[in-house]
């Protein structure tokens, strides 16, 4: 709980004290991702799940260096597993997160960034005699880059770790975005 107070304080200070220079304001993105969950014994009885996901992000850029963004993704494909002797399907029903993103422009069109935030993932397991879902909440952090195709349209690549303590998940995503 203490770490969330620190993250909130840093985000508040960054928003309050950083000068609002050249801000791009609102942005929206769509992406596809590979969502890998390590040590998923609590979910599925297996050690590793690899799920294909689709999602979207939206955010507000306060300036060239700081923005707040929200993210939502869901499974585009289920993983088949065997629980005891029964075949079951595991899917990511949803992964919702909010991040503070700190960017560093490396030229006119290329930016790298780090982001830190909080996420909530809901996994669903279903089979002939099984129908259950589990929610895992915790911190999230990642790195990525954007490349501007025009002033308004850009490409984005992102690697994010969702760390709930109970399970750890990684997401590698590629997508495109639009600045308003």
Backbone as ProteinMPNN parsed JSONL, in Angstrom:
{"seq_chain_A": "XXXXXXXXXXXXXXXXXXXXXXXXXXXXXXXXXXXXXXXXXXXXXXXXXXXXXXXXXXXXXXXXXXXXXXXXXXXXXXXXXXXXXXXXXXXXXXXXXXXXXXXXXXXXXXXXXXXXXXXXXXXXXXXXXXXXXXXXXXXXXXXXXXXXXXXXXXXXXXXXXXXXXXXXXXXXXXXXXXXX", "coords_chain_A": {"N_chain_A": [[0.822, -1.185, 0.0], [2.0, 1.172, 0.685], [3.706, 1.69, -1.485], [1.907, 2.464, -3.478], [1.008, 4.911, -2.538], [3.336, 6.38, -2.798], [3.704, 6.275, -5.598], [1.394, 7.623, -6.411], [1.892, 10.151, -5.287], [4.204, 10.944, -6.694], [3.188, 11.033, -9.322], [1.243, 13.055, -9.006], [2.882, 15.244, -8.327], [4.411, 15.455, -10.654], [2.484, 16.158, -12.553], [1.592, 18.56, -11.489], [3.87, 20.261, -11.203], [5.465, 20.15, -13.512], [6.121, 22.059, -16.385], [3.566, 22.939, -18.672], [4.283, 22.441, -21.693], [4.648, 21.904, -25.023], [1.947, 20.286, -25.591], [0.203, 17.384, -26.667], [-2.316, 16.742, -26.068], [-5.246, 14.768, -26.08], [-5.152, 11.22, -26.836], [-5.685, 8.164, -28.682], [-5.479, 4.627, -29.022], [-5.123, 1.492, -30.728], [-4.341, -1.974, -30.326], [-2.569, -5.132, -30.739], [-1.582, -8.025, -28.901], [0.736, -10.273, -27.31], [0.112, -12.103, -24.538], [1.582, -13.294, -21.809], [1.519, -15.484, -19.131], [3.256, -16.301, -16.322], [3.89, -18.956, -13.995], [1.21, -19.807, -13.407], [-0.234, -21.493, -11.744], [-2.192, -21.135, -9.846], [-4.347, -20.39, -11.41], [-4.716, -22.243, -13.524], [-3.462, -24.683, -13.137], [-1.322, -25.165, -14.701], [1.998, -24.214, -15.767], [2.531, -22.109, -17.488], [0.905, -19.773, -19.532], [-0.02, -18.689, -22.742], [-1.545, -16.168, -24.301], [-3.335, -14.662, -26.957], [-4.14, -11.285, -27.383], [-6.374, -8.45, -27.809], [-6.67, -4.911, -27.763], [-7.132, -1.589, -26.358], [-5.987, 1.773, -25.84], [-6.174, 4.868, -24.132], [-5.453, 8.279, -23.558], [-4.086, 11.25, -21.966], [-1.866, 13.703, -22.837], [0.098, 15.695, -20.962], [2.334, 17.183, -21.447], [5.333, 17.097, -23.476], [6.677, 15.156, -22.055], [5.207, 13.829, -20.051], [2.351, 11.82, -19.474], [-0.965, 10.607, -18.735], [-2.501, 7.467, -18.908], [-5.035, 5.076, -19.807], [-5.759, 1.596, -20.095], [-7.17, -1.198, -21.757], [-7.62, -4.599, -22.291], [-8.466, -7.718, -23.876], [-8.872, -11.295, -24.259], [-8.168, -12.665, -27.434], [-7.975, -15.159, -28.145], [-8.245, -18.422, -26.742], [-6.599, -20.547, -24.348], [-6.005, -23.985, -24.362], [-6.073, -26.317, -21.787], [-5.315, -28.956, -19.405], [-7.023, -29.797, -16.624], [-6.613, -31.707, -13.934], [-8.095, -34.462, -15.101], [-9.633, -33.397, -16.998], [-10.456, -31.544, -19.932], [-10.016, -28.109, -20.341], [-10.645, -24.581, -20.853], [-8.761, -21.617, -20.799], [-8.967, -18.17, -20.468], [-8.235, -14.687, -20.875], [-10.341, -12.617, -19.514], [-10.502, -9.865, -19.038], [-8.17, -7.169, -18.866], [-7.48, -4.44, -17.176], [-5.951, -1.293, -16.817], [-4.186, 1.51, -15.412], [-1.886, 4.091, -16.074], [1.012, 6.142, -15.417], [2.932, 7.79, -17.718], [6.195, 8.346, -18.762], [7.999, 10.122, -21.012], [10.691, 10.328, -23.412], [11.781, 12.25, -25.894], [13.56, 11.367, -28.826], [14.525, 12.783, -31.073], [12.694, 14.197, -33.869], [10.616, 12.441, -34.551], [10.705, 10.097, -33.063], [10.199, 8.477, -29.97], [11.03, 7.28, -26.712], [9.855, 5.545, -23.816], [8.952, 5.084, -20.356], [6.705, 3.452, -18.163], [4.482, 3.369, -15.367], [2.153, 1.881, -13.143], [-1.11, 0.678, -12.161], [-2.908, -2.395, -12.228], [-5.663, -4.606, -13.088], [-6.482, -7.881, -13.556], [-8.632, -10.271, -14.992], [-9.07, -13.619, -15.112], [-10.502, -16.409, -16.775], [-11.691, -19.679, -16.339], [-12.959, -22.477, -17.932], [-14.834, -25.471, -18.374], [-16.138, -28.831, -18.751], [-17.057, -29.49, -16.135], [-16.213, -27.306, -14.777], [-16.29, -23.908, -14.026], [-15.076, -20.986, -13.566], [-13.726, -17.899, -12.33], [-10.976, -15.738, -11.743], [-9.627, -12.906, -10.129], [-6.886, -10.752, -10.312], [-5.003, -8.266, -8.859], [-2.671, -5.553, -8.995], [0.595, -3.987, -9.169], [2.011, -2.488, -12.15], [4.377, -2.173, -14.785], [6.403, -0.84, -17.432], [8.13, -0.539, -20.634], [8.665, 1.211, -23.736], [8.261, 2.362, -27.159], [7.541, 4.985, -29.519], [6.807, 5.818, -32.899], [6.418, 8.452, -35.004], [4.316, 8.689, -37.727], [2.925, 10.701, -39.01], [1.982, 14.054, -38.0], [-0.217, 13.444, -36.441], [-0.68, 10.646, -36.48], [0.693, 7.593, -35.321], [2.982, 4.839, -34.669], [3.301, 2.223, -32.244], [5.206, 0.356, -29.922], [5.343, -1.899, -27.198], [6.336, -3.183, -24.03], [5.2, -4.732, -21.201], [5.049, -5.476, -17.717], [2.886, -7.107, -15.569], [2.42, -7.286, -12.292], [1.19, -9.005, -9.756], [1.833, -10.233, -7.447], [0.628, -12.713, -6.75], [0.529, -13.878, -9.309], [2.535, -13.387, -12.238], [2.499, -11.497, -15.184], [3.326, -10.921, -18.606], [3.217, -8.62, -21.283], [3.544, -8.145, -24.693], [3.178, -5.759, -27.064], [1.981, -4.391, -30.18], [0.937, -1.575, -32.025], [-1.206, 1.076, -33.283], [-1.748, 4.606, -33.183], [-3.698, 7.623, -32.631], [-3.527, 11.085, -32.407], [-5.419, 13.721, -30.978]], "CA_chain_A": [[0.0, 0.0, 0.0], [2.903, 2.314, 0.76], [4.226, 1.995, -2.818], [0.87, 3.169, -4.237], [1.023, 6.297, -2.069], [4.51, 7.011, -3.402], [3.417, 6.432, -7.026], [0.4, 8.687, -6.532], [2.547, 11.419, -4.974], [5.087, 11.296, -7.811], [2.329, 11.414, -10.45], [0.642, 14.353, -8.699], [3.932, 16.265, -8.418], [4.78, 15.624, -12.063], [1.41, 16.891, -13.23], [1.471, 19.895, -10.926], [5.046, 21.104, -11.29], [6.076, 20.183, -14.833], [5.471, 23.081, -17.213], [2.802, 22.434, -19.806], [4.92, 22.988, -22.894], [3.96, 21.489, -26.24], [1.148, 19.108, -25.279], [-0.585, 16.844, -27.77], [-3.639, 16.534, -25.501], [-5.796, 13.418, -26.028], [-4.764, 10.245, -27.855], [-6.338, 6.859, -28.621], [-4.681, 3.609, -29.695], [-5.543, 0.101, -30.791], [-3.154, -2.827, -30.371], [-2.63, -6.574, -30.547], [-0.512, -8.356, -27.966], [0.953, -11.611, -26.763], [-0.005, -11.969, -23.093], [2.18, -14.501, -21.241], [1.401, -15.56, -17.679], [4.157, -17.266, -15.704], [3.498, -19.492, -12.689], [-0.241, -19.652, -13.35], [-0.792, -22.662, -11.091], [-3.422, -20.73, -9.179], [-5.411, -20.24, -12.391], [-4.975, -23.324, -14.458], [-2.741, -25.915, -12.877], [-0.162, -25.24, -15.582], [3.024, -23.258, -15.389], [2.675, -21.0, -18.416], [-0.189, -19.553, -20.478], [0.252, -17.682, -23.757], [-2.824, -15.774, -24.862], [-3.358, -13.538, -27.876], [-5.111, -10.295, -26.914], [-6.596, -7.195, -28.526], [-6.983, -3.9, -26.757], [-7.082, -0.175, -26.676], [-5.479, 2.702, -24.832], [-6.534, 6.26, -24.295], [-4.722, 9.054, -22.582], [-3.944, 12.694, -22.078], [-0.471, 14.143, -22.735], [0.198, 17.01, -20.322], [3.422, 17.84, -22.173], [6.114, 16.116, -24.245], [7.359, 14.208, -21.184], [4.347, 13.122, -19.105], [0.938, 11.608, -19.808], [-1.715, 9.585, -18.017], [-3.232, 6.651, -19.873], [-5.763, 3.896, -19.398], [-5.59, 0.493, -21.036], [-8.1, -2.315, -21.6], [-7.412, -5.648, -23.282], [-9.181, -8.969, -23.659], [-8.324, -12.392, -25.051], [-8.668, -12.926, -28.777], [-7.814, -16.608, -28.31], [-8.193, -19.149, -25.472], [-5.581, -21.585, -24.218], [-6.536, -25.26, -23.892], [-5.247, -26.95, -20.76], [-5.96, -30.09, -18.749], [-7.101, -29.723, -15.169], [-6.805, -33.083, -13.495], [-8.241, -35.251, -16.327], [-10.636, -32.717, -17.814], [-10.013, -30.474, -20.803], [-10.613, -26.818, -19.974], [-10.159, -23.421, -21.59], [-8.415, -20.461, -19.98], [-8.888, -16.94, -21.248], [-8.145, -13.41, -20.172], [-11.598, -11.905, -19.74], [-10.143, -8.453, -19.172], [-7.04, -6.6, -18.147], [-7.643, -2.987, -17.15], [-4.82, -0.68, -16.121], [-3.969, 2.953, -15.524], [-0.443, 4.324, -16.021], [1.713, 7.39, -15.665], [3.934, 7.489, -18.755], [7.264, 9.337, -18.804], [8.573, 9.992, -22.354], [11.919, 11.026, -23.773], [11.897, 12.369, -27.354], [14.901, 11.142, -29.381], [14.398, 13.308, -32.421], [11.379, 14.739, -34.169], [9.576, 11.434, -34.764], [10.914, 8.885, -32.261], [10.171, 8.648, -28.515], [11.062, 6.114, -25.842], [9.154, 5.88, -22.58], [8.719, 4.133, -19.288], [5.4, 3.701, -17.553], [4.243, 2.667, -14.113], [0.751, 2.036, -12.784], [-1.866, -0.33, -11.424], [-3.738, -3.177, -13.146], [-6.56, -5.641, -12.59], [-6.667, -8.906, -14.586], [-9.637, -11.289, -14.689], [-8.896, -14.831, -15.897], [-11.674, -17.274, -16.744], [-11.431, -21.087, -16.626], [-14.233, -23.162, -18.165], [-14.767, -26.834, -18.884], [-17.386, -29.579, -18.556], [-17.523, -29.362, -14.746], [-15.504, -26.169, -14.178], [-16.615, -22.575, -14.537], [-14.559, -20.147, -12.493], [-12.904, -16.764, -12.719], [-10.107, -15.206, -10.693], [-9.162, -11.545, -10.358], [-5.579, -10.466, -9.746], [-4.715, -6.832, -8.884], [-1.336, -5.207, -8.537], [1.377, -3.011, -9.9], [2.384, -2.763, -13.536], [5.408, -1.263, -15.274], [6.861, -1.243, -18.746], [8.891, 0.359, -21.496], [8.23, 1.135, -25.121], [8.68, 3.409, -28.08], [6.594, 5.402, -30.547], [7.372, 6.415, -34.099], [5.393, 9.279, -35.646], [4.188, 8.633, -39.185], [2.545, 12.084, -39.318], [1.801, 14.789, -36.746], [-1.345, 12.891, -35.697], [-0.71, 9.181, -36.514], [1.971, 7.018, -34.9], [3.084, 3.417, -34.344], [3.784, 2.055, -30.872], [5.584, -0.958, -29.417], [5.31, -1.801, -25.742], [6.538, -4.379, -23.2], [4.705, -4.397, -19.863], [4.959, -6.531, -16.706], [1.782, -6.963, -14.614], [2.927, -8.042, -11.144], [0.19, -8.97, -8.689], [2.306, -10.987, -6.296], [0.154, -14.082, -6.918], [1.028, -14.283, -10.621], [3.185, -12.327, -13.02], [2.168, -11.593, -16.603], [4.023, -10.01, -19.498], [2.507, -8.322, -22.515], [4.282, -7.491, -25.764], [2.128, -5.27, -27.954], [2.236, -3.447, -31.27], [-0.319, -0.919, -32.373], [-1.192, 2.39, -33.928], [-2.487, 5.585, -32.407], [-4.138, 8.885, -33.229], [-3.57, 12.24, -31.495], [-6.519, 14.625, -31.291]], "C_chain_A": [[0.869, 1.253, 0.0], [3.419, 2.698, -0.625], [3.197, 2.744, -3.664], [0.765, 4.626, -3.812], [2.199, 7.052, -2.693], [4.26, 7.272, -4.878], [2.433, 7.573, -7.234], [1.025, 10.056, -6.277], [3.452, 11.88, -6.11], [4.263, 11.751, -9.014], [1.715, 12.791, -10.227], [1.68, 15.468, -8.835], [4.327, 16.518, -9.868], [3.743, 16.434, -12.811], [1.366, 18.338, -12.771], [2.655, 20.79, -11.268], [5.756, 21.107, -12.642], [5.379, 21.243, -15.678], [4.728, 22.428, -18.371], [3.35, 23.12, -21.046], [4.075, 22.585, -24.09], [3.2, 20.197, -25.953], [0.347, 18.687, -26.496], [-2.011, 16.57, -27.333], [-4.067, 15.069, -25.554], [-5.246, 12.535, -27.138], [-5.523, 8.942, -27.617], [-5.534, 5.887, -29.474], [-5.417, 2.281, -29.736], [-4.297, -0.754, -30.892], [-3.523, -4.301, -30.328], [-1.436, -6.935, -29.677], [-0.428, -9.858, -27.73], [1.005, -11.436, -25.252], [0.435, -13.289, -22.48], [2.093, -14.451, -19.724], [2.299, -16.669, -17.161], [3.565, -17.733, -14.386], [1.997, -19.334, -12.464], [-0.921, -20.832, -12.666], [-2.09, -22.322, -10.388], [-4.599, -20.609, -10.127], [-5.744, -21.566, -13.043], [-4.324, -24.647, -14.119], [-1.541, -26.08, -13.793], [0.835, -24.162, -15.168], [3.069, -22.033, -16.281], [1.467, -20.944, -19.345], [0.234, -18.473, -21.454], [-1.057, -17.394, -24.468], [-2.63, -14.625, -25.843], [-4.441, -12.57, -27.422], [-5.247, -9.156, -27.918], [-6.976, -6.158, -27.487], [-6.908, -2.487, -27.285], [-6.529, 0.621, -25.515], [-6.016, 4.082, -25.152], [-5.814, 7.058, -23.24], [-4.734, 10.538, -22.861], [-2.477, 13.041, -21.85], [-0.452, 15.554, -22.152], [1.281, 17.856, -20.972], [4.185, 16.758, -22.921], [6.695, 14.998, -23.382], [6.453, 13.418, -20.257], [2.921, 13.014, -19.623], [0.346, 10.568, -18.868], [-2.501, 8.8, -19.046], [-3.925, 5.477, -19.206], [-5.666, 2.855, -20.488], [-6.613, -0.596, -20.718], [-7.801, -3.32, -22.692], [-8.164, -6.902, -22.887], [-8.618, -10.031, -24.587], [-8.988, -12.48, -26.413], [-8.616, -14.428, -29.046], [-7.693, -17.238, -26.921], [-7.076, -20.184, -25.51], [-6.258, -22.848, -23.71], [-5.558, -25.861, -22.911], [-5.993, -28.168, -20.23], [-5.867, -29.894, -17.251], [-7.509, -31.097, -14.676], [-6.944, -33.943, -14.752], [-9.188, -34.58, -17.305], [-10.001, -31.637, -18.681], [-10.745, -29.192, -20.416], [-9.997, -25.73, -20.84], [-9.89, -22.296, -20.606], [-8.358, -19.256, -20.899], [-8.727, -15.744, -20.317], [-9.436, -12.67, -20.482], [-11.332, -10.422, -19.924], [-8.874, -8.156, -18.397], [-7.183, -5.086, -18.272], [-6.499, -2.395, -16.336], [-4.826, 0.826, -16.33], [-2.478, 3.197, -15.273], [-0.107, 5.806, -16.047], [2.831, 7.045, -16.64], [4.904, 8.653, -18.859], [8.054, 9.138, -20.096], [9.847, 10.805, -22.514], [11.997, 11.076, -25.296], [13.353, 12.181, -27.785], [14.911, 11.577, -30.845], [12.976, 13.796, -32.642], [10.283, 13.685, -34.189], [9.659, 10.229, -33.84], [10.953, 9.229, -30.773], [10.338, 7.298, -27.839], [10.391, 6.516, -24.538], [9.21, 4.732, -21.591], [7.37, 4.459, -18.694], [5.248, 2.841, -16.313], [2.79, 2.914, -13.711], [0.191, 0.864, -12.009], [-2.777, -1.061, -12.398], [-4.621, -4.168, -12.4], [-6.844, -6.603, -13.739], [-7.681, -9.929, -14.111], [-9.419, -12.449, -15.659], [-10.115, -15.722, -15.704], [-11.253, -18.689, -17.135], [-12.786, -21.763, -16.807], [-13.988, -24.532, -18.769], [-16.096, -27.515, -18.608], [-17.93, -29.418, -17.136], [-16.89, -28.174, -14.029], [-15.984, -24.893, -14.839], [-16.245, -21.587, -13.441], [-13.822, -18.957, -13.096], [-12.148, -16.268, -11.5], [-9.658, -13.814, -11.095], [-7.847, -11.34, -9.62], [-5.279, -8.984, -9.943], [-3.289, -6.583, -8.437], [-0.665, -4.187, -9.434], [1.69, -3.456, -11.312], [3.435, -1.735, -13.956], [5.896, -1.755, -16.627], [7.667, -0.174, -19.446], [8.373, 0.221, -22.92], [8.756, 2.287, -25.932], [7.54, 3.733, -29.03], [7.378, 5.995, -31.715], [6.253, 7.147, -34.819], [5.436, 9.114, -37.158], [3.818, 10.001, -39.74], [2.462, 12.819, -37.984], [0.735, 14.156, -35.862], [-1.325, 11.368, -35.575], [0.67, 8.634, -36.167], [1.839, 5.513, -34.692], [3.686, 3.294, -32.953], [4.101, 0.596, -30.607], [5.763, -0.862, -27.917], [5.58, -3.165, -25.112], [6.157, -4.003, -21.777], [4.659, -5.637, -18.986], [3.82, -6.17, -15.764], [2.114, -7.872, -13.445], [1.954, -7.936, -9.986], [0.677, -9.63, -7.411], [1.897, -12.439, -6.418], [0.629, -14.66, -8.249], [1.695, -13.088, -11.279], [2.864, -12.567, -14.484], [2.967, -10.558, -17.371], [3.209, -9.834, -20.758], [3.45, -7.624, -23.476], [3.257, -7.071, -26.805], [2.694, -4.391, -29.053], [0.901, -2.838, -31.653], [-0.091, 0.401, -33.064], [-2.062, 3.326, -33.132], [-2.775, 6.845, -33.19], [-4.169, 9.947, -32.142], [-4.692, 13.179, -31.946], [-6.12, 16.067, -31.057]], "O_chain_A": [[0.519, 2.265, -0.607], [3.561, 3.883, -0.925], [3.575, 3.577, -4.487], [0.465, 5.49, -4.636], [2.07, 8.217, -3.069], [4.56, 8.359, -5.374], [2.613, 8.396, -8.131], [0.716, 11.017, -6.98], [3.47, 13.062, -6.455], [4.602, 12.746, -9.655], [1.669, 13.606, -11.148], [1.386, 16.522, -9.399], [4.551, 17.662, -10.265], [4.086, 17.3, -13.615], [1.128, 19.241, -13.573], [2.465, 21.963, -11.591], [6.577, 21.988, -12.894], [4.15, 21.31, -15.679], [5.217, 21.472, -18.972], [2.94, 24.224, -21.402], [2.889, 22.911, -24.144], [3.773, 19.113, -26.067], [-0.127, 19.525, -27.263], [-2.841, 16.198, -28.162], [-3.313, 14.203, -25.111], [-4.917, 13.007, -28.226], [-5.949, 8.653, -26.499], [-4.98, 6.259, -30.509], [-6.24, 1.99, -28.867], [-3.299, -0.329, -31.473], [-4.629, -4.673, -29.938], [-0.41, -6.256, -29.698], [-1.392, -10.598, -27.925], [1.849, -10.7, -24.74], [-0.26, -14.296, -22.614], [2.542, -13.488, -19.102], [2.128, -17.835, -17.515], [2.825, -16.995, -13.735], [1.57, -18.791, -11.445], [-2.071, -21.141, -12.976], [-3.0, -23.149, -10.342], [-5.747, -20.715, -9.694], [-6.906, -21.966, -13.108], [-4.616, -25.652, -14.767], [-0.808, -27.06, -13.664], [0.541, -23.312, -14.327], [3.602, -21.003, -15.869], [1.055, -21.97, -19.887], [0.786, -17.451, -21.048], [-1.612, -18.256, -25.149], [-1.843, -13.715, -25.584], [-5.552, -12.996, -27.106], [-4.372, -8.925, -28.754], [-7.542, -6.493, -26.447], [-6.661, -2.232, -28.464], [-6.593, 0.2, -24.36], [-6.277, 4.412, -26.309], [-5.585, 6.564, -22.136], [-5.305, 11.014, -23.842], [-1.91, 12.719, -20.806], [-0.933, 16.496, -22.781], [1.172, 19.08, -21.044], [3.728, 15.617, -22.992], [7.16, 13.992, -23.917], [6.894, 12.406, -19.713], [2.355, 13.978, -20.139], [1.064, 9.756, -18.283], [-3.1, 9.379, -19.952], [-3.471, 4.956, -18.188], [-5.508, 3.184, -21.664], [-6.887, -0.879, -19.552], [-7.732, -2.968, -23.87], [-8.461, -7.122, -21.713], [-7.965, -9.714, -25.582], [-10.21, -12.382, -26.533], [-9.145, -14.908, -30.048], [-7.098, -16.642, -26.023], [-6.667, -20.635, -26.58], [-7.007, -22.798, -22.734], [-4.355, -25.909, -23.169], [-7.157, -28.387, -20.564], [-4.778, -29.833, -16.681], [-8.604, -31.583, -14.961], [-5.938, -34.135, -15.434], [-9.509, -35.156, -18.345], [-9.119, -30.905, -18.23], [-11.956, -29.203, -20.191], [-8.962, -25.932, -21.476], [-10.681, -22.048, -19.696], [-7.77, -19.314, -21.979], [-9.05, -15.805, -19.131], [-9.61, -12.154, -21.585], [-11.861, -9.794, -20.841], [-8.557, -8.812, -17.405], [-7.022, -4.528, -19.357], [-6.125, -2.932, -15.293], [-5.396, 1.339, -17.293], [-1.882, 2.594, -14.38], [-0.835, 6.616, -16.619], [3.591, 6.106, -16.406], [4.495, 9.802, -19.024], [8.707, 8.109, -20.269], [10.053, 11.82, -21.849], [12.252, 10.052, -25.931], [14.264, 12.757, -27.191], [15.271, 10.804, -31.733], [12.158, 13.807, -31.722], [9.132, 13.992, -33.878], [8.745, 9.405, -33.842], [11.652, 10.155, -30.361], [9.845, 6.286, -28.336], [10.361, 7.697, -24.193], [9.475, 3.582, -21.941], [6.936, 5.611, -18.718], [5.801, 1.745, -16.217], [2.258, 4.007, -13.907], [0.908, 0.155, -11.303], [-3.358, -0.444, -13.29], [-4.365, -4.519, -11.248], [-7.38, -6.202, -14.772], [-7.614, -10.404, -12.978], [-9.563, -12.291, -16.871], [-10.688, -15.786, -14.617], [-10.551, -18.886, -18.127], [-13.662, -21.646, -15.951], [-13.068, -24.73, -19.562], [-17.076, -26.851, -18.269], [-19.132, -29.23, -16.953], [-17.015, -28.046, -12.811], [-16.074, -24.809, -16.064], [-17.01, -21.378, -12.5], [-13.355, -19.011, -14.234], [-12.626, -16.369, -10.37], [-9.344, -13.566, -12.26], [-7.711, -11.707, -8.453], [-5.299, -8.495, -11.073], [-2.756, -7.312, -7.6], [-1.281, -3.608, -10.33], [1.64, -4.643, -11.633], [3.391, -0.578, -13.538], [5.812, -2.945, -16.931], [7.863, 0.93, -18.937], [7.724, -0.767, -23.264], [9.577, 3.081, -25.472], [6.688, 2.892, -29.316], [8.447, 6.582, -31.546], [5.253, 6.54, -35.202], [6.461, 9.367, -37.792], [4.314, 10.418, -40.786], [2.831, 12.266, -36.948], [0.781, 14.318, -34.643], [-1.914, 10.838, -34.632], [1.687, 9.134, -36.648], [0.736, 4.984, -34.557], [4.475, 4.138, -32.527], [3.358, -0.295, -31.018], [6.276, 0.137, -27.412], [5.102, -4.185, -25.608], [6.719, -3.069, -21.206], [4.28, -6.717, -19.44], [3.783, -5.065, -15.222], [2.095, -9.095, -13.584], [1.892, -6.909, -9.31], [-0.012, -9.585, -6.392], [2.726, -13.326, -6.212], [1.081, -15.804, -8.306], [1.447, -11.937, -10.922], [2.943, -13.695, -14.971], [3.252, -9.47, -16.872], [2.585, -10.776, -21.246], [4.082, -6.629, -23.123], [2.551, -7.909, -27.364], [3.728, -3.742, -28.894], [-0.135, -3.501, -31.612], [1.032, 0.79, -33.383], [-3.01, 2.895, -32.476], [-2.196, 7.105, -34.245], [-4.762, 9.743, -31.082], [-4.889, 13.4, -33.141], [-6.926, 16.973, -31.269]]}, "name": "protein", "num_of_chains": 1, "seq": "XXXXXXXXXXXXXXXXXXXXXXXXXXXXXXXXXXXXXXXXXXXXXXXXXXXXXXXXXXXXXXXXXXXXXXXXXXXXXXXXXXXXXXXXXXXXXXXXXXXXXXXXXXXXXXXXXXXXXXXXXXXXXXXXXXXXXXXXXXXXXXXXXXXXXXXXXXXXXXXXXXXXXXXXXXXXXXXXXXXX"}
